[in-house]
Amino acid sequence: MRIAPEGWIVLVPLILVALVAPAVVAIFWPWVGGPVAGVGLLLVLWGLWFFRDPVRTPPTGAGLIVSPADGRVIKVDRAAVPKELAGAWPLAPGEPVQRVAIFLNLFNVHVNRVPIAGVIKAKAYVPGSFVNASLDKASEQNERAGAIVITPEGRPLAFVQIAGLVARRIVCHLREGQSVGTGERFGLIRFGSRAEIYFPPGASVEVKVGDFVVAGESVIGKMG
């Protein structure tokens, strides 16, 4: 099982505590050392499972838009591209476009992947709150990182990582001017969170509320 590199900053201290704590506790309370070791092992196993980074194979086909995250589709609606990206959005700023929101729970893979191949035109980070990512207000109030990718055909697509109630760390490795491929990993969100995708006019949404999607593989839309 591959582990996301970003996960080791959490896993290394967790493993050290899991090894040292039972030994220290056993010195003073021998009968407690065993249970503490068991709890430590469970935490380490959960950490390894949470930061897993499975291999994904993107679908082939022109104009396919894949999910940037594993999780459940909780909203398909129309909304304006986030204000921090509006200046780089090549279409009418403030005009509502089709949006898909995906909620990631604690048990989903949290590695994020690029929805479609192209060049990163803009990237933005906004500090904020940590309300429940399943709530609509999370899109505007929570800490988030967003990007706009321009396809080889000149079509824009915006996607956003949003922190949640437990998630307190967004990792995004994208750079402006960077060429990216469909399904390429670009970062992760630690613990429960939300991802949103903003489609350009003419693109079709291929998912509905309640669908479970897989990052880098599930087709969520098509460019018109």
C-alpha positions as CSV (number, residue, x, y, z in Angstrom):
1,M,0.0,0.0,0.0
2,R,1.5,3.4,-1.1
3,I,1.4,6.2,1.5
4,A,1.0,9.8,0.4
5,P,4.3,11.6,1.1
6,E,2.5,14.4,2.9
7,G,1.2,11.9,5.4
8,W,4.5,11.1,7.0
9,I,4.6,14.5,8.8
10,V,1.7,13.1,10.9
11,L,2.6,9.4,10.8
12,V,6.2,9.6,12.1
13,P,5.3,11.4,15.4
14,L,2.3,9.0,15.7
15,I,4.5,6.0,15.3
16,L,7.1,7.3,17.8
17,V,4.4,8.0,20.4
18,A,2.9,4.5,19.8
19,L,6.3,3.0,20.5
20,V,7.5,5.1,23.4
21,A,4.2,5.7,25.3
22,P,3.5,2.0,26.2
23,A,7.1,1.5,27.4
24,V,7.0,4.6,29.7
25,V,3.5,3.7,31.0
26,A,4.6,0.1,31.7
27,I,7.4,1.4,34.0
28,F,4.9,2.9,36.4
29,W,1.8,0.9,35.7
30,P,2.8,-2.5,34.2
31,W,-0.8,-3.7,33.8
32,V,-1.7,-0.7,31.6
33,G,1.2,-1.0,29.2
34,G,-0.5,-3.7,27.1
35,P,-3.8,-1.8,26.5
36,V,-1.9,1.4,25.7
37,A,0.2,-0.4,23.2
38,G,-3.0,-1.8,21.6
39,V,-4.5,1.7,21.3
40,G,-1.2,3.0,19.8
41,L,-1.2,0.2,17.2
42,L,-4.8,0.9,16.2
43,L,-4.0,4.6,15.8
44,V,-0.9,3.9,13.6
45,L,-2.9,1.5,11.4
46,W,-5.7,4.0,11.0
47,G,-3.1,6.7,10.1
48,L,-1.6,4.4,7.4
49,W,-5.1,3.7,6.1
50,F,-6.1,7.4,6.0
51,F,-3.0,8.5,4.1
52,R,-3.1,5.6,1.6
53,D,-2.4,6.7,-2.0
54,P,-3.8,4.0,-4.4
55,V,-2.8,3.9,-8.0
56,R,-5.5,5.4,-10.3
57,T,-6.0,4.9,-14.0
58,P,-7.7,7.9,-15.7
59,P,-10.2,7.1,-18.5
60,T,-9.3,7.9,-22.0
61,G,-11.4,10.2,-24.2
62,A,-11.4,13.8,-25.3
63,G,-12.9,16.4,-23.0
64,L,-13.5,14.0,-20.0
65,I,-13.6,15.7,-16.6
66,V,-12.7,13.3,-13.7
67,S,-13.4,13.7,-10.0
68,P,-10.6,15.5,-8.1
69,A,-11.5,13.6,-4.9
70,D,-13.0,10.4,-3.5
71,G,-16.3,10.9,-1.8
72,R,-20.1,11.5,-2.2
73,V,-21.6,14.1,-4.5
74,I,-23.6,16.3,-2.1
75,K,-24.6,19.1,-4.5
76,V,-25.1,19.8,-8.2
77,D,-26.1,23.4,-8.8
78,R,-25.0,26.7,-10.3
79,A,-22.7,29.1,-8.5
80,A,-20.2,31.8,-9.3
81,V,-16.5,30.9,-9.3
82,P,-14.9,31.8,-5.9
83,K,-14.0,35.5,-5.7
84,E,-10.3,34.7,-5.2
85,L,-10.2,33.0,-8.7
86,A,-12.7,35.4,-10.4
87,G,-10.0,37.7,-11.7
88,A,-8.3,34.8,-13.7
89,W,-11.6,33.2,-14.8
90,P,-11.7,34.0,-18.6
91,L,-15.4,34.1,-18.8
92,A,-17.8,36.6,-17.2
93,P,-16.8,37.0,-13.5
94,G,-19.7,36.6,-11.1
95,E,-21.8,34.7,-13.6
96,P,-23.1,31.4,-12.2
97,V,-21.8,28.2,-13.8
98,Q,-22.4,24.6,-13.1
99,R,-20.9,23.3,-9.9
100,V,-20.4,19.9,-8.4
101,A,-19.6,19.6,-4.7
102,I,-18.1,16.4,-3.2
103,F,-17.9,15.5,0.5
104,L,-15.0,13.4,1.8
105,N,-15.5,11.6,5.1
106,L,-12.7,10.3,7.4
107,F,-12.6,6.9,5.6
108,N,-12.2,8.2,2.0
109,V,-8.9,8.5,0.2
110,H,-7.8,12.1,0.7
111,V,-5.3,12.4,-2.1
112,N,-6.6,14.9,-4.7
113,R,-6.2,14.7,-8.5
114,V,-6.4,17.1,-11.4
115,P,-9.8,16.9,-13.2
116,I,-8.5,17.5,-16.7
117,A,-5.3,18.0,-18.6
118,G,-4.1,21.6,-19.3
119,V,-2.0,24.4,-17.9
120,I,-2.6,26.0,-14.5
121,K,-3.6,29.6,-15.1
122,A,-4.2,30.6,-11.5
123,K,-3.8,29.4,-8.0
124,A,-5.2,30.9,-4.8
125,Y,-5.2,30.1,-1.0
126,V,-7.7,31.6,1.4
127,P,-7.5,31.2,5.2
128,G,-10.8,30.7,7.0
129,S,-13.0,28.8,9.4
130,F,-13.5,25.1,9.8
131,V,-17.3,24.5,9.8
132,N,-18.7,21.2,8.7
133,A,-17.7,20.7,5.1
134,S,-21.1,19.2,4.2
135,L,-22.7,22.7,4.9
136,D,-23.1,25.1,2.0
137,K,-21.5,28.0,4.0
138,A,-18.2,26.0,4.0
139,S,-17.7,27.0,0.4
140,E,-17.3,30.7,1.4
141,Q,-16.2,30.6,5.1
142,N,-13.7,27.7,5.3
143,E,-10.0,27.6,4.6
144,R,-9.6,26.6,0.9
145,A,-7.2,26.4,-2.0
146,G,-8.4,26.7,-5.6
147,A,-7.0,26.6,-9.1
148,I,-8.0,27.2,-12.7
149,V,-6.8,24.9,-15.4
150,I,-7.0,25.8,-19.1
151,T,-7.3,22.9,-21.5
152,P,-5.4,22.6,-24.8
153,E,-8.6,23.7,-26.5
154,G,-8.7,26.9,-24.3
155,R,-11.6,25.8,-22.0
156,P,-11.3,26.8,-18.4
157,L,-12.2,24.6,-15.3
158,A,-11.9,25.7,-11.7
159,F,-11.5,23.3,-8.8
160,V,-11.3,24.0,-5.1
161,Q,-10.1,22.1,-1.9
162,I,-12.0,23.1,1.2
163,A,-11.1,22.3,4.8
164,G,-13.8,20.8,7.1
165,L,-14.7,20.5,10.7
166,V,-11.7,18.1,11.4
167,A,-9.5,18.9,8.4
168,R,-7.0,21.6,9.4
169,R,-4.4,21.3,6.7
170,I,-4.7,21.7,2.9
171,V,-1.8,20.7,0.7
172,C,-1.6,21.9,-2.9
173,H,1.5,21.5,-5.0
174,L,0.2,23.2,-8.1
175,R,2.1,26.2,-9.6
176,E,0.9,28.8,-12.1
177,G,2.1,27.9,-15.6
178,Q,2.5,24.2,-14.7
179,S,1.3,21.6,-17.3
180,V,-0.8,18.9,-15.7
181,G,-2.3,15.7,-16.9
182,T,-5.8,14.2,-16.2
183,G,-5.8,12.3,-12.9
184,E,-2.4,13.6,-11.8
185,R,-2.1,13.9,-8.1
186,F,-1.6,17.5,-6.8
187,G,-2.2,17.4,-3.1
188,L,-4.5,16.3,-0.3
189,I,-6.7,17.5,2.5
190,R,-6.0,16.0,5.9
191,F,-9.2,14.5,7.4
192,G,-12.9,15.2,6.4
193,S,-13.3,17.9,3.8
194,R,-14.9,19.0,0.6
195,A,-14.0,19.5,-3.1
196,E,-15.8,21.6,-5.7
197,I,-15.5,21.8,-9.5
198,Y,-16.8,24.7,-11.6
199,F,-17.6,23.9,-15.2
200,P,-17.4,26.3,-18.2
201,P,-20.6,27.0,-20.2
202,G,-21.3,24.2,-22.6
203,A,-19.8,21.5,-20.4
204,S,-22.2,18.7,-19.2
205,V,-22.4,17.3,-15.7
206,E,-22.4,13.5,-15.6
207,V,-23.1,12.8,-11.9
208,K,-26.0,13.4,-9.5
209,V,-26.4,14.0,-5.8
210,G,-25.7,10.8,-3.9
211,D,-23.2,9.3,-6.4
212,F,-19.9,8.0,-5.0
213,V,-17.0,9.1,-7.1
214,V,-13.3,8.1,-7.2
215,A,-10.5,10.6,-7.7
216,G,-8.8,10.4,-11.1
217,E,-11.1,7.7,-12.4
218,S,-14.8,8.7,-12.1
219,V,-16.1,10.8,-15.0
220,I,-18.1,13.7,-13.5
221,G,-18.5,15.8,-16.7
222,K,-17.6,16.4,-20.3
223,M,-16.5,19.5,-22.1
224,G,-19.0,20.6,-24.8
